[in-house]
């Protein structure tokens, strides 16, 4: 990197374990090994590039970490020879889904079971609420499988299927220890850091070739002062299928 380079990175919005660290600042610190260079040839707007790293870190941990889905060793450049079904609850066809289902449909578990022949063993639940857990568990194979939640789900809901191995995944686990209350805190895990470094090297190559497509993004105006209102938009549940990006400064 050189001074003035456009880059994309990931860091917690705030870090209770280190109050002088975090994303809501004029100058932000992030591990160089997990930063991607946004060259002029990359066909992404700044608000799109800003969403990449959290999604890519989550993908790396959810799909490959040994205590998450733990899928077979493969990369986007070297796919596995054997294919298998993975349900991404709230995934979209334009970003690679081979089949899509209306998650508001009460019959979605049976529809997914029919599509997968009752053999679904791997699930990433992007919503992670009682309704999505019920739908995901209902769609999974009779013998169980692995389920990744992106928000903390109460144990009483997860206990409904003991044959399903459930694991909370957060993108920031790829960085260091996460000191957060309410069950979200996790100790530092060097293996996850190594996994991130390996995959982000691959992601940089794909990005430079314009082979990475950002999730649909909604740009919000108003800078840092508007973030409180924007959080209320998220909390309302009105927003669906989009990432929010806030431009703090044009300077």
N, C-alpha and C positions, 0 to 999 in steps of 0.2 A: 504494500500500500504506500501511496505518497500523499502528502498533504493536499487536500481538496478532492480526494477520490470519493466517489459515491459508493456507499457500502450498505449492506443489510445485516443486522445483528439481532440478538435476543438477550434480554436481561429482565429481571423482575421489575415490575412497576415500582415497587418499594421493597426493601429488604430489612425486615425487623431485626435480623441478626447483625446487620451492618448499616446503620441509619444514613451514612454518607454515600451509600451506593443505591442505584436504582435508575429506572428509565425516565422518571419525571424530573429531569434536570437539564441544564444547558449543556453540560458536558457529561457524556455517558461512558462508563467503562464496560467492556465486554471482552471475553477471551478471543484473541486474534485467530485462534484455530477454528473458531465457530463463526467467523465473519465472512460474508461473501461479497466479492467485488461486483458492483453493478457497472459494467462497462457501457460506453455509448451505444454499443451494438445490441444490448439487451432491450427487448421490446416490452418493457414494463414501466408503468407510471410509478412515481415515488410511493403513492398510497398503496399500490399493489405490491411493490417490493417490500414494503414495511410489514406485510402480513406473512411473508414467506417463512421466516425462520421459526416462528412459534409452531406453525403447521408442520414443518419438516422435522423439527425436534420431536414433536408429538408422534409423528409417523414412525420415526426411527425407534423410539422407545416402545411404542405400542406393538409394532409388528416384530421387532427383533429381540427385545430384551428378554432374558431367560425367564423372568417372573411375570411376563405379560403374555402375548400370543406365542412368542418363541417359535416363529416360523422358520422353515429350513433356510440355511445360508444361501442367500441370493441377493442380487443388487439389480437396480433398474437397467444396468448395462449387461449384466449376466443373469437373466431370469432363470428360475428353477425349471427343470424339465417337467416335473409333475405339477399340475395345477390343482388348486383347491378353492373352495368357496369361503369368502370372508364377508360377513355382513357389516357394512358401515352404516349404522343407524343415523339417518339424515344425510346420507351421501347423495350425489347428483350424477346423472348420466353424462353431462357435458364434461365431467372431470374423471371419467373412466369407468363408471359403474356399468356392468353388463346388463343389469336389470334394475328397475326401480319400482318401488311400491309406495302407496300413499300411507304415511305413518298415522294419519288420522282415521284410517279404516280399522274398525274393530276386528276384522278378519285377517289382518296382516300376518299374524303368526302362521296360520294355516296356508296362506298364499305363499309365504317364503318356504315353508316346509315342502310344499308341492314343487316349487321351483328347484329346490336343492335335493329333492328325493329323501328328505328327512335326515340328511347327512351333515348338516351345518354344525361345525364345531368351533368356529372362531368368530368373535363379534367385537366390534369397536362401537361403543355407544356414545355418540357425541352429545346427546341430550342428558342422559343419566338422571332421570327422575323416576318415580314409582311406575308411571305408565310405560315408559320406554323399557325399564327393566322387565316388566311383565311381558311385553311384546317380544323382546330379545330372547328371554328364557323360553318362552313358548315356541319360538321358531327353531330353537337348537335341537340337536340330536338327542334321542332318548338317553344315550350314554353320557351326555354332558359335553364339556369342552372348556374353552377358555374365553373369558369375557373381560374386556377392558372398559372401565368407566373413566370419563374425563371430568366428572364431578363426583364428590364423595356421596355415596349411596348408603342410607341407613342399613345396618346389618340385618335387620328383620326382613328386609326385602331380598337381600342376597341369600339369606338362609333358606329360601323357598326351594332352592335346588342345590343340594350339597355336592352334586356331581359336577357342578360348574366351578371352575377356578376363577375367582374374580380378583381384579387388581386395578387400583387407581393409578393412572399415569398422568403426570404433569410435565410439560415441556421443560420447566426449570430444573428438573432432576438431572438433566444432561450437563448442567453447569457446575453445581456444587451442592452443599447442604442447603436444604430449604427449611427455614425457620418460620413456620406459619402456625397459627392456632387452629383448633377445631378439627384435628385429624389430618391436616394437609401437610404437616411438617415431615420431612424425610432426611435421614443422614446422608452425608456425601457418599457416592459410590463411584470409585475410579473406573470400574468396568463400563459404566454408562457414559462416562466422559470419553473413554477410548472409542466406544461405539459411535458417539457423536462426531468425533474428529474424523473417523473413517468415512462416515456417510456424508459429512459436509464437504469433504474433498470430491466425492462423486457428484453431489448436488451442484458444486461450483462449475464442474465440467458441463453438466446438463444445462445449467443456467446460461453459460456462455454460448451454448449452441441453441438457445431459445427453445429448449425442450421442456422447460418447467412452465406450467400455467398456474397463475395465482387463482385462489378462490374468488368468487364474485365479491367485489369490494364496494363499500359506500363511503365516500369521502365526506367528512363532517367539518364544517367551518366553525370558527370561533376560538381556536387555539386552546391553550391549557384551561382557560376560564370556563370553557363550555363542556369540559369532560364530565362534570357533575350531572348536567342535563343528559348527556349522552349515556351515562350509566343507567339513568332512569329509563331510557329507551330500551336498553338491554333487559332490564328488570321487568318491564311491562310484558315481555314476550311478543311484542308486536313485530320485532325484527326476526326474520327467518332466512336462512340460506345465504347470509352475507357476513363479511368481516367489516368492522368499522375501522376507519383510519382517520386520525386527526393530524392535520398539519400544524405544528407548533410555531413555525416561523418560515418565511420565504427567504431569509437572509442566509 
